[in-house]
Amino acid sequence: MSDNEELLRRSILELRILEGNAGELQARLNVLNVFSNELQVANATIDGLKEEKGGVQVYIPVGGGSYIQGMVDEPRKVLVGVGAGVAIEKETAEAIKSLQEQQSQLESARQALQQQLTQVVQKMSEIRTEINGISRKMSQGTRSV
């Protein structure tokens, strides 16, 4: 195997690994975006209910795009998830602050992942350029024989 063939083989292998990494990073970004949207909805909902006195009729999502009618008796108390399946009761102002902090942490993680993805995509572009160059050299070498 010639040096060019070996270099081409290694470059293609590296490109495939980077493509896999890029896919994983994109999947993580998608998960963070979904969670970010959920936090925004929760924040807006709590904010909208905080001034209510109680006895507010609402539709509660039960999954699959389905809702059940319910009543909010105490809109000034909210159960907020803190991780590992644990939720803590908080006053609405505290709950909103907690959700905003989670959103901020999530945004930091999203930015870090986006930066990693950008770097991986840039490296993939460099390797593709390298592969194209090697391929041209190899095809020119076979034509001159």
VMD Tcl script that builds the backbone (N, CA, C; Angstrom):
set m [mol new atoms 435]
animate dup $m
set s [atomselect $m all]
$s set {name element resname resid chain x y z} {
  {N N MET 1 A 0.860 -1.176 0.000}
  {CA C MET 1 A 0.000 0.000 0.000}
  {C C MET 1 A 0.901 1.232 0.000}
  {N N SER 2 A 0.613 2.174 -0.873}
  {CA C SER 2 A 1.435 3.377 -0.981}
  {C C SER 2 A 1.156 4.315 0.204}
  {N N ASP 3 A 2.041 5.290 0.361}
  {CA C ASP 3 A 1.871 6.272 1.429}
  {C C ASP 3 A 0.563 7.041 1.264}
  {N N ASN 4 A 0.240 7.399 0.023}
  {CA C ASN 4 A -1.010 8.128 -0.239}
  {C C ASN 4 A -2.234 7.291 0.121}
  {N N GLU 5 A -2.188 6.004 -0.223}
  {CA C GLU 5 A -3.322 5.122 0.098}
  {C C GLU 5 A -3.489 4.989 1.608}
  {N N GLU 6 A -2.387 4.858 2.310}
  {CA C GLU 6 A -2.439 4.756 3.774}
  {C C GLU 6 A -2.965 6.051 4.385}
  {N N LEU 7 A -2.486 7.172 3.902}
  {CA C LEU 7 A -2.946 8.471 4.391}
  {C C LEU 7 A -4.436 8.665 4.103}
  {N N LEU 8 A -4.863 8.246 2.923}
  {CA C LEU 8 A -6.280 8.341 2.555}
  {C C LEU 8 A -7.127 7.461 3.478}
  {N N ARG 9 A -6.671 6.262 3.738}
  {CA C ARG 9 A -7.401 5.337 4.617}
  {C C ARG 9 A -7.538 5.933 6.017}
  {N N ARG 10 A -6.442 6.462 6.555}
  {CA C ARG 10 A -6.473 7.060 7.900}
  {C C ARG 10 A -7.389 8.284 7.945}
  {N N SER 11 A -7.327 9.096 6.912}
  {CA C SER 11 A -8.160 10.301 6.867}
  {C C SER 11 A -9.639 9.948 6.812}
  {N N ILE 12 A -9.979 8.951 6.030}
  {CA C ILE 12 A -11.379 8.521 5.938}
  {C C ILE 12 A -11.850 7.968 7.277}
  {N N LEU 13 A -11.005 7.202 7.946}
  {CA C LEU 13 A -11.348 6.659 9.257}
  {C C LEU 13 A -11.565 7.789 10.264}
  {N N GLU 14 A -10.669 8.757 10.268}
  {CA C GLU 14 A -10.805 9.897 11.179}
  {C C GLU 14 A -12.094 10.673 10.877}
  {N N LEU 15 A -12.405 10.834 9.597}
  {CA C LEU 15 A -13.632 11.533 9.216}
  {C C LEU 15 A -14.867 10.791 9.734}
  {N N ARG 16 A -14.878 9.484 9.612}
  {CA C ARG 16 A -16.023 8.694 10.108}
  {C C ARG 16 A -16.182 8.835 11.620}
  {N N ILE 17 A -15.072 8.835 12.341}
  {CA C ILE 17 A -15.134 9.008 13.792}
  {C C ILE 17 A -15.689 10.383 14.139}
  {N N LEU 18 A -15.199 11.396 13.440}
  {CA C LEU 18 A -15.692 12.755 13.688}
  {C C LEU 18 A -17.170 12.901 13.332}
  {N N GLU 19 A -17.608 12.230 12.268}
  {CA C GLU 19 A -19.032 12.271 11.910}
  {C C GLU 19 A -19.876 11.672 13.035}
  {N N GLY 20 A -19.394 10.588 13.631}
  {CA C GLY 20 A -20.095 9.987 14.764}
  {C C GLY 20 A -20.139 10.936 15.953}
  {N N ASN 21 A -19.011 11.586 16.224}
  {CA C ASN 21 A -18.962 12.560 17.320}
  {C C ASN 21 A -19.922 13.722 17.070}
  {N N ALA 22 A -19.943 14.194 15.842}
  {CA C ALA 22 A -20.839 15.304 15.495}
  {C C ALA 22 A -22.300 14.895 15.699}
  {N N GLY 23 A -22.633 13.677 15.322}
  {CA C GLY 23 A -23.998 13.187 15.519}
  {C C GLY 23 A -24.374 13.125 16.993}
  {N N GLU 24 A -23.438 12.659 17.821}
  {CA C GLU 24 A -23.696 12.594 19.263}
  {C C GLU 24 A -23.865 13.994 19.854}
  {N N LEU 25 A -23.003 14.903 19.457}
  {CA C LEU 25 A -23.113 16.271 19.960}
  {C C LEU 25 A -24.426 16.912 19.536}
  {N N GLN 26 A -24.847 16.672 18.297}
  {CA C GLN 26 A -26.113 17.224 17.817}
  {C C GLN 26 A -27.286 16.633 18.588}
  {N N ALA 27 A -27.222 15.337 18.881}
  {CA C ALA 27 A -28.292 14.697 19.661}
  {C C ALA 27 A -28.369 15.309 21.062}
  {N N ARG 28 A -27.227 15.554 21.677}
  {CA C ARG 28 A -27.207 16.186 23.006}
  {C C ARG 28 A -27.781 17.593 22.939}
  {N N LEU 29 A -27.414 18.325 21.900}
  {CA C LEU 29 A -27.967 19.673 21.731}
  {C C LEU 29 A -29.483 19.633 21.587}
  {N N ASN 30 A -29.980 18.667 20.845}
  {CA C ASN 30 A -31.428 18.531 20.672}
  {C C ASN 30 A -32.116 18.281 22.009}
  {N N VAL 31 A -31.528 17.428 22.847}
  {CA C VAL 31 A -32.093 17.138 24.170}
  {C C VAL 31 A -32.102 18.418 25.014}
  {N N LEU 32 A -30.990 19.148 24.992}
  {CA C LEU 32 A -30.927 20.397 25.759}
  {C C LEU 32 A -31.953 21.410 25.262}
  {N N ASN 33 A -32.163 21.473 23.961}
  {CA C ASN 33 A -33.153 22.404 23.408}
  {C C ASN 33 A -34.567 22.031 23.846}
  {N N VAL 34 A -34.867 20.736 23.874}
  {CA C VAL 34 A -36.194 20.291 24.328}
  {C C VAL 34 A -36.389 20.669 25.793}
  {N N PHE 35 A -35.375 20.386 26.608}
  {CA C PHE 35 A -35.473 20.710 28.029}
  {C C PHE 35 A -35.582 22.219 28.241}
  {N N SER 36 A -34.852 22.980 27.449}
  {CA C SER 36 A -34.915 24.444 27.537}
  {C C SER 36 A -36.333 24.938 27.239}
  {N N ASN 37 A -36.955 24.371 26.220}
  {CA C ASN 37 A -38.336 24.739 25.885}
  {C C ASN 37 A -39.280 24.399 27.030}
  {N N GLU 38 A -39.071 23.241 27.661}
  {CA C GLU 38 A -39.909 22.844 28.791}
  {C C GLU 38 A -39.762 23.827 29.951}
  {N N LEU 39 A -38.528 24.255 30.213}
  {CA C LEU 39 A -38.302 25.226 31.290}
  {C C LEU 39 A -38.985 26.549 30.979}
  {N N GLN 40 A -38.930 26.980 29.724}
  {CA C GLN 40 A -39.577 28.241 29.337}
  {C C GLN 40 A -41.095 28.158 29.523}
  {N N VAL 41 A -41.674 27.028 29.142}
  {CA C VAL 41 A -43.120 26.849 29.306}
  {C C VAL 41 A -43.482 26.827 30.782}
  {N N ALA 42 A -42.694 26.092 31.581}
  {CA C ALA 42 A -42.960 26.033 33.022}
  {C C ALA 42 A -42.872 27.420 33.641}
  {N N ASN 43 A -41.857 28.162 33.274}
  {CA C ASN 43 A -41.668 29.508 33.808}
  {C C ASN 43 A -42.849 30.408 33.447}
  {N N ALA 44 A -43.248 30.365 32.186}
  {CA C ALA 44 A -44.371 31.201 31.739}
  {C C ALA 44 A -45.676 30.797 32.431}
  {N N THR 45 A -45.868 29.497 32.613}
  {CA C THR 45 A -47.092 29.019 33.259}
  {C C THR 45 A -47.151 29.461 34.715}
  {N N ILE 46 A -46.053 29.268 35.435}
  {CA C ILE 46 A -46.010 29.673 36.838}
  {C C ILE 46 A -46.196 31.182 36.956}
  {N N ASP 47 A -45.535 31.921 36.086}
  {CA C ASP 47 A -45.652 33.372 36.095}
  {C C ASP 47 A -47.098 33.802 35.837}
  {N N GLY 48 A -47.761 33.109 34.924}
  {CA C GLY 48 A -49.153 33.437 34.605}
  {C C GLY 48 A -50.124 33.097 35.715}
  {N N LEU 49 A -49.790 32.112 36.531}
  {CA C LEU 49 A -50.696 31.685 37.603}
  {C C LEU 49 A -50.412 32.353 38.944}
  {N N LYS 50 A -49.275 33.011 39.081}
  {CA C LYS 50 A -48.864 33.489 40.404}
  {C C LYS 50 A -49.811 34.514 41.024}
  {N N GLU 51 A -50.534 35.257 40.208}
  {CA C GLU 51 A -51.449 36.273 40.735}
  {C C GLU 51 A -52.870 35.747 40.961}
  {N N GLU 52 A -53.113 34.522 40.537}
  {CA C GLU 52 A -54.448 33.943 40.706}
  {C C GLU 52 A -54.701 33.618 42.178}
  {N N LYS 53 A -55.959 33.626 42.572}
  {CA C LYS 53 A -56.336 33.384 43.965}
  {C C LYS 53 A -56.539 31.897 44.275}
  {N N GLY 54 A -56.749 31.104 43.281}
  {CA C GLY 54 A -57.060 29.691 43.493}
  {C C GLY 54 A -58.354 29.366 42.786}
  {N N GLY 55 A -58.620 28.087 42.636}
  {CA C GLY 55 A -59.821 27.672 41.938}
  {C C GLY 55 A -59.748 27.939 40.445}
  {N N VAL 56 A -58.533 27.974 39.909}
  {CA C VAL 56 A -58.335 28.242 38.485}
  {C C VAL 56 A -58.447 26.927 37.717}
  {N N GLN 57 A -59.285 26.927 36.697}
  {CA C GLN 57 A -59.441 25.739 35.871}
  {C C GLN 57 A -58.349 25.718 34.806}
  {N N VAL 58 A -57.672 24.569 34.680}
  {CA C VAL 58 A -56.584 24.432 33.718}
  {C C VAL 58 A -56.691 23.086 33.010}
  {N N TYR 59 A -55.954 22.969 31.916}
  {CA C TYR 59 A -55.803 21.694 31.240}
  {C C TYR 59 A -54.398 21.191 31.526}
  {N N ILE 60 A -54.302 19.983 32.007}
  {CA C ILE 60 A -53.030 19.406 32.426}
  {C C ILE 60 A -52.588 18.386 31.383}
  {N N PRO 61 A -51.362 18.558 30.853}
  {CA C PRO 61 A -50.889 17.584 29.857}
  {C C PRO 61 A -50.652 16.220 30.506}
  {N N VAL 62 A -51.147 15.186 29.850}
  {CA C VAL 62 A -50.965 13.820 30.352}
  {C C VAL 62 A -50.136 12.973 29.392}
  {N N GLY 63 A -49.615 13.599 28.335}
  {CA C GLY 63 A -48.768 12.897 27.370}
  {C C GLY 63 A -49.491 12.614 26.073}
  {N N GLY 64 A -48.723 12.422 25.037}
  {CA C GLY 64 A -49.281 12.084 23.733}
  {C C GLY 64 A -50.177 13.164 23.161}
  {N N GLY 65 A -49.942 14.419 23.556}
  {CA C GLY 65 A -50.769 15.507 23.049}
  {C C GLY 65 A -52.163 15.516 23.653}
  {N N SER 66 A -52.340 14.820 24.783}
  {CA C SER 66 A -53.640 14.751 25.451}
  {C C SER 66 A -53.614 15.535 26.755}
  {N N TYR 67 A -54.785 16.068 27.130}
  {CA C TYR 67 A -54.894 16.890 28.329}
  {C C TYR 67 A -56.103 16.452 29.132}
  {N N ILE 68 A -56.053 16.718 30.440}
  {CA C ILE 68 A -57.186 16.460 31.312}
  {C C ILE 68 A -57.507 17.766 32.037}
  {N N GLN 69 A -58.771 17.996 32.258}
  {CA C GLN 69 A -59.182 19.223 32.925}
  {C C GLN 69 A -58.918 19.086 34.423}
  {N N GLY 70 A -58.409 20.158 35.027}
  {CA C GLY 70 A -58.127 20.135 36.461}
  {C C GLY 70 A -58.303 21.507 37.066}
  {N N MET 71 A -58.105 21.551 38.376}
  {CA C MET 71 A -58.284 22.789 39.128}
  {C C MET 71 A -57.007 23.056 39.925}
  {N N VAL 72 A -56.530 24.293 39.871}
  {CA C VAL 72 A -55.377 24.699 40.667}
  {C C VAL 72 A -55.922 25.434 41.891}
  {N N ASP 73 A -55.789 24.786 43.056}
  {CA C ASP 73 A -56.325 25.369 44.283}
  {C C ASP 73 A -55.349 26.343 44.942}
  {N N GLU 74 A -54.048 26.054 44.835}
  {CA C GLU 74 A -53.036 26.878 45.499}
  {C C GLU 74 A -51.938 27.238 44.504}
  {N N PRO 75 A -52.172 28.266 43.666}
  {CA C PRO 75 A -51.194 28.592 42.623}
  {C C PRO 75 A -49.904 29.235 43.153}
  {N N ARG 76 A -49.857 29.581 44.422}
  {CA C ARG 76 A -48.652 30.203 44.969}
  {C C ARG 76 A -47.642 29.185 45.482}
  {N N LYS 77 A -47.961 27.913 45.402}
  {CA C LYS 77 A -47.056 26.829 45.792}
  {C C LYS 77 A -46.790 25.958 44.568}
  {N N VAL 78 A -45.509 25.668 44.328}
  {CA C VAL 78 A -45.106 24.925 43.139}
  {C C VAL 78 A -44.125 23.841 43.543}
  {N N LEU 79 A -44.277 22.666 42.966}
  {CA C LEU 79 A -43.274 21.619 43.132}
  {C C LEU 79 A -42.263 21.765 42.003}
  {N N VAL 80 A -40.993 21.944 42.359}
  {CA C VAL 80 A -39.935 22.171 41.382}
  {C C VAL 80 A -38.959 21.006 41.440}
  {N N GLY 81 A -38.703 20.400 40.274}
  {CA C GLY 81 A -37.733 19.313 40.198}
  {C C GLY 81 A -36.333 19.830 40.450}
  {N N VAL 82 A -35.587 19.104 41.291}
  {CA C VAL 82 A -34.206 19.499 41.592}
  {C C VAL 82 A -33.217 18.433 41.136}
  {N N GLY 83 A -33.704 17.421 40.433}
  {CA C GLY 83 A -32.833 16.369 39.908}
  {C C GLY 83 A -33.043 15.053 40.615}
  {N N ALA 84 A -32.628 13.993 39.956}
  {CA C ALA 84 A -32.716 12.623 40.487}
  {C C ALA 84 A -34.130 12.251 40.917}
  {N N GLY 85 A -35.132 12.807 40.235}
  {CA C GLY 85 A -36.518 12.472 40.548}
  {C C GLY 85 A -37.039 13.120 41.820}
  {N N VAL 86 A -36.327 14.108 42.350}
  {CA C VAL 86 A -36.714 14.783 43.585}
  {C C VAL 86 A -37.307 16.147 43.248}
  {N N ALA 87 A -38.433 16.468 43.904}
  {CA C ALA 87 A -39.067 17.769 43.728}
  {C C ALA 87 A -39.269 18.412 45.092}
  {N N ILE 88 A -39.137 19.732 45.134}
  {CA C ILE 88 A -39.280 20.482 46.378}
  {C C ILE 88 A -40.362 21.532 46.191}
  {N N GLU 89 A -41.192 21.699 47.228}
  {CA C GLU 89 A -42.230 22.720 47.174}
  {C C GLU 89 A -41.606 24.094 47.413}
  {N N LYS 90 A -41.973 25.049 46.532}
  {CA C LYS 90 A -41.456 26.411 46.643}
  {C C LYS 90 A -42.571 27.396 46.372}
  {N N GLU 91 A -42.389 28.611 46.895}
  {CA C GLU 91 A -43.292 29.706 46.552}
  {C C GLU 91 A -43.040 30.062 45.086}
  {N N THR 92 A -43.997 30.689 44.427}
  {CA C THR 92 A -43.858 30.956 42.990}
  {C C THR 92 A -42.619 31.774 42.653}
  {N N ALA 93 A -42.326 32.818 43.424}
  {CA C ALA 93 A -41.146 33.646 43.122}
  {C C ALA 93 A -39.881 32.814 43.210}
  {N N GLU 94 A -39.794 31.967 44.225}
  {CA C GLU 94 A -38.637 31.082 44.387}
  {C C GLU 94 A -38.560 30.070 43.248}
  {N N ALA 95 A -39.715 29.557 42.861}
  {CA C ALA 95 A -39.764 28.574 41.775}
  {C C ALA 95 A -39.304 29.200 40.464}
  {N N ILE 96 A -39.763 30.406 40.192}
  {CA C ILE 96 A -39.355 31.103 38.963}
  {C C ILE 96 A -37.858 31.348 38.969}
  {N N LYS 97 A -37.335 31.776 40.113}
  {CA C LYS 97 A -35.886 32.008 40.224}
  {C C LYS 97 A -35.119 30.706 39.983}
  {N N SER 98 A -35.593 29.619 40.549}
  {CA C SER 98 A -34.952 28.313 40.378}
  {C C SER 98 A -34.971 27.873 38.914}
  {N N LEU 99 A -36.097 28.072 38.251}
  {CA C LEU 99 A -36.210 27.717 36.834}
  {C C LEU 99 A -35.285 28.579 35.976}
  {N N GLN 100 A -35.174 29.847 36.323}
  {CA C GLN 100 A -34.285 30.739 35.578}
  {C C GLN 100 A -32.825 30.333 35.759}
  {N N GLU 101 A -32.464 29.887 36.972}
  {CA C GLU 101 A -31.100 29.409 37.215}
  {C C GLU 101 A -30.821 28.145 36.407}
  {N N GLN 102 A -31.811 27.244 36.379}
  {CA C GLN 102 A -31.667 26.027 35.572}
  {C C GLN 102 A -31.504 26.387 34.098}
  {N N GLN 103 A -32.281 27.357 33.646}
  {CA C GLN 103 A -32.212 27.792 32.245}
  {C C GLN 103 A -30.828 28.361 31.937}
  {N N SER 104 A -30.280 29.123 32.874}
  {CA C SER 104 A -28.957 29.710 32.694}
  {C C SER 104 A -27.881 28.623 32.610}
  {N N GLN 105 A -27.955 27.635 33.494}
  {CA C GLN 105 A -27.002 26.524 33.465}
  {C C GLN 105 A -27.138 25.737 32.173}
  {N N LEU 106 A -28.355 25.546 31.756}
  {CA C LEU 106 A -28.627 24.825 30.522}
  {C C LEU 106 A -28.056 25.570 29.322}
  {N N GLU 107 A -28.192 26.875 29.325}
  {CA C GLU 107 A -27.670 27.690 28.224}
  {C C GLU 107 A -26.144 27.608 28.173}
  {N N SER 108 A -25.505 27.603 29.334}
  {CA C SER 108 A -24.041 27.462 29.373}
  {C C SER 108 A -23.610 26.119 28.784}
  {N N ALA 109 A -24.324 25.065 29.163}
  {CA C ALA 109 A -24.014 23.732 28.629}
  {C C ALA 109 A -24.272 23.681 27.131}
  {N N ARG 110 A -25.358 24.325 26.686}
  {CA C ARG 110 A -25.682 24.341 25.264}
  {C C ARG 110 A -24.601 25.068 24.468}
  {N N GLN 111 A -24.125 26.182 24.992}
  {CA C GLN 111 A -23.081 26.931 24.304}
  {C C GLN 111 A -21.787 26.123 24.211}
  {N N ALA 112 A -21.449 25.419 25.281}
  {CA C ALA 112 A -20.236 24.585 25.278}
  {C C ALA 112 A -20.355 23.475 24.236}
  {N N LEU 113 A -21.519 22.825 24.189}
  {CA C LEU 113 A -21.736 21.773 23.190}
  {C C LEU 113 A -21.705 22.335 21.774}
  {N N GLN 114 A -22.299 23.501 21.584}
  {CA C GLN 114 A -22.315 24.122 20.267}
  {C C GLN 114 A -20.896 24.450 19.817}
  {N N GLN 115 A -20.070 24.912 20.748}
  {CA C GLN 115 A -18.685 25.221 20.424}
  {C C GLN 115 A -17.934 23.941 20.033}
  {N N GLN 116 A -18.159 22.866 20.781}
  {CA C GLN 116 A -17.527 21.588 20.442}
  {C C GLN 116 A -17.967 21.113 19.066}
  {N N LEU 117 A -19.264 21.228 18.791}
  {CA C LEU 117 A -19.789 20.806 17.499}
  {C C LEU 117 A -19.170 21.628 16.373}
  {N N THR 118 A -19.043 22.915 16.576}
  {CA C THR 118 A -18.429 23.793 15.569}
  {C C THR 118 A -16.993 23.363 15.284}
  {N N GLN 119 A -16.253 23.037 16.334}
  {CA C GLN 119 A -14.869 22.593 16.168}
  {C C GLN 119 A -14.799 21.273 15.405}
  {N N VAL 120 A -15.698 20.350 15.729}
  {CA C VAL 120 A -15.716 19.053 15.051}
  {C C VAL 120 A -16.059 19.236 13.577}
  {N N VAL 121 A -17.052 20.065 13.283}
  {CA C VAL 121 A -17.453 20.308 11.892}
  {C C VAL 121 A -16.310 20.972 11.121}
  {N N GLN 122 A -15.609 21.881 11.752}
  {CA C GLN 122 A -14.470 22.531 11.097}
  {C C GLN 122 A -13.379 21.501 10.794}
  {N N LYS 123 A -13.087 20.625 11.750}
  {CA C LYS 123 A -12.075 19.590 11.537}
  {C C LYS 123 A -12.523 18.643 10.417}
  {N N MET 124 A -13.812 18.319 10.369}
  {CA C MET 124 A -14.330 17.460 9.301}
  {C C MET 124 A -14.116 18.116 7.942}
  {N N SER 125 A -14.340 19.409 7.869}
  {CA C SER 125 A -14.144 20.133 6.612}
  {C C SER 125 A -12.679 20.076 6.179}
  {N N GLU 126 A -11.780 20.250 7.141}
  {CA C GLU 126 A -10.349 20.181 6.833}
  {C C GLU 126 A -9.967 18.793 6.307}
  {N N ILE 127 A -10.503 17.767 6.945}
  {CA C ILE 127 A -10.180 16.395 6.524}
  {C C ILE 127 A -10.765 16.101 5.145}
  {N N ARG 128 A -11.966 16.584 4.874}
  {CA C ARG 128 A -12.557 16.387 3.536}
  {C C ARG 128 A -11.683 17.030 2.457}
  {N N THR 129 A -11.192 18.229 2.761}
  {CA C THR 129 A -10.297 18.911 1.820}
  {C C THR 129 A -9.033 18.086 1.604}
  {N N GLU 130 A -8.504 17.548 2.693}
  {CA C GLU 130 A -7.311 16.707 2.622}
  {C C GLU 130 A -7.579 15.441 1.799}
  {N N ILE 131 A -8.719 14.817 2.026}
  {CA C ILE 131 A -9.090 13.605 1.285}
  {C C ILE 131 A -9.204 13.906 -0.204}
  {N N ASN 132 A -9.843 15.034 -0.534}
  {CA C ASN 132 A -9.973 15.414 -1.945}
  {C C ASN 132 A -8.606 15.622 -2.590}
  {N N GLY 133 A -7.699 16.261 -1.848}
  {CA C GLY 133 A -6.357 16.481 -2.373}
  {C C GLY 133 A -5.608 15.179 -2.611}
  {N N ILE 134 A -5.696 14.272 -1.669}
  {CA C ILE 134 A -5.034 12.964 -1.809}
  {C C ILE 134 A -5.625 12.203 -2.989}
  {N N SER 135 A -6.940 12.231 -3.108}
  {CA C SER 135 A -7.605 11.537 -4.214}
  {C C SER 135 A -7.159 12.082 -5.564}
  {N N ARG 136 A -7.046 13.416 -5.665}
  {CA C ARG 136 A -6.572 14.021 -6.916}
  {C C ARG 136 A -5.149 13.571 -7.243}
  {N N LYS 137 A -4.289 13.569 -6.221}
  {CA C LYS 137 A -2.910 13.131 -6.437}
  {C C LYS 137 A -2.872 11.688 -6.924}
  {N N MET 138 A -3.679 10.858 -6.290}
  {CA C MET 138 A -3.690 9.437 -6.660}
  {C C MET 138 A -4.222 9.247 -8.070}
  {N N SER 139 A -5.286 9.991 -8.437}
  {CA C SER 139 A -5.835 9.817 -9.800}
  {C C SER 139 A -4.892 10.382 -10.845}
  {N N GLN 140 A -4.175 11.446 -10.521}
  {CA C GLN 140 A -3.184 11.978 -11.467}
  {C C GLN 140 A -2.014 11.008 -11.639}
  {N N GLY 141 A -1.682 10.346 -10.563}
  {CA C GLY 141 A -0.596 9.367 -10.606}
  {C C GLY 141 A -0.949 8.177 -11.468}
  {N N THR 142 A -2.192 7.754 -11.472}
  {CA C THR 142 A -2.604 6.602 -12.298}
  {C C THR 142 A -2.743 6.999 -13.742}
  {N N ARG 143 A -3.093 8.264 -14.028}
  {CA C ARG 143 A -3.255 8.700 -15.417}
  {C C ARG 143 A -1.895 8.850 -16.121}
  {N N SER 144 A -0.882 9.219 -15.338}
  {CA C SER 144 A 0.413 9.436 -15.994}
  {C C SER 144 A 1.156 8.124 -16.237}
  {N N VAL 145 A 0.653 7.035 -15.718}
  {CA C VAL 145 A 1.340 5.741 -15.934}
  {C C VAL 145 A 1.033 5.185 -17.293}
}
mol reanalyze $m
mol bondsrecalc $m
mol representation Tube
mol addrep $m
